[in-house]
Amino acid sequence: MDRSRLIFIFVGVGILAAIIVAIAVPVSLNNKSKRSPELARQYMRETPLIDGHNDLPYQFKKGINNQLQTVNLNERPPWDPTHTDIPRLRDGLVGAQFWAAYTSCDSQYNDAVMHILDQIDVIKRMVQMYPETFDFVTTAEGIRDSHENGKIASLIGVEGGHNIDSSMASLRMLYELGVRYMTVTHSCNTPWADNWLMDEETTPEHNGLTDFGKDVIREMNRLGMLIDLSHVSVKTMNDVLDIVTAPVMFSHTSAYELCNHYRNAPNSILTRVKENGGVVMVNFYTKYINCPPQNVTADDGYATLAQVADHMDHIKLICGWECVGFGSDYDGVGTVPEGLEDVSKFPDLVAELIERGWTEEEVKGALGNNLLRVFDAVEEERDALAADTLPYENTMPRDSGAEVNNTCRTYVYNP
Ligand SMILES: [Zn+2]
């Protein structure tokens, strides 16, 4: 073969290779970006996306005094900010929702129990008003069934231990009404547990859980109510993890390592949650995702969808993929990340996890299987304890600080 012919072949092969690369690379990239959203939607049809925390019921209270008949959830609600309505829940392929029954800390020692009944009632009425969309559910199996039937499983989580007014009886009755998790505190101490703000104090009020608080946790395990550690101090988290006999949940909490806000969970806790078999459902709030420096306001878009995925990656790294979940906090926060503007955006975040190399099993774990595993275990522990554990009958001692100042309380017990 002569030299010029050889050069001709080399050049020809080179041009051919360049053409193949020029065509194939964009096609494969295109396939990748096209494939992830499709796969995300497929996984979400196969496994319910369970969101740990949505505050729409509080918007009902604030915006329309719980008068549900004045709004149509098939349309965009009139309040602002607005993250949730039925069309957007459907667009977002939401499979199950823990609706937050929240009352502000102002109601502690006042009318918290009345307000919490209001919020439980409004969630139940919402489910009844839209039976083609919602299904009221109190079990792990119920979530699976609802999803199979194309409904959004609707569960109740009570946000803040102040809502039981230090009464084991109230806790039990919340369970009877269908409440399936209670956040141990909101952003105030109860007379028996410290909240996250105590992490800023050198001498926290209770240094975690009091003896009564430990019994509240044990009673929750006995009842089969999930224990939610979002909003509590690190010491309270550790005290709970020391005594629980079933896995715990964080219904709306992100990673402290990536954003040093005390509402987030530190690595030391993520490691313990791994041992405990619990789940950490990531909060989307811009301030917890991308901690703003002082004097910077974390408006909408201050954080991004990718940064929320970073928190999920981090929790996966420290706690394992079996730990990760979604805990949006939609309609409970003023600002949300770019790309996660409302409940319709969940599939985009799922697609991002797929793009980052999460396997089908890992994605489906985060979507709902991890929470379902925790829920199953909590129900099994309830059944195991039923044989020989009696309801806790202890009451908060009357001389225990805060209770003494509760002038709203009346007492009929006369020893
Ligand atoms: Zn919250």
Residues whose N, C-alpha, C, O or C-beta is under 5 A from the ligand:
A	BS01	ZN	none
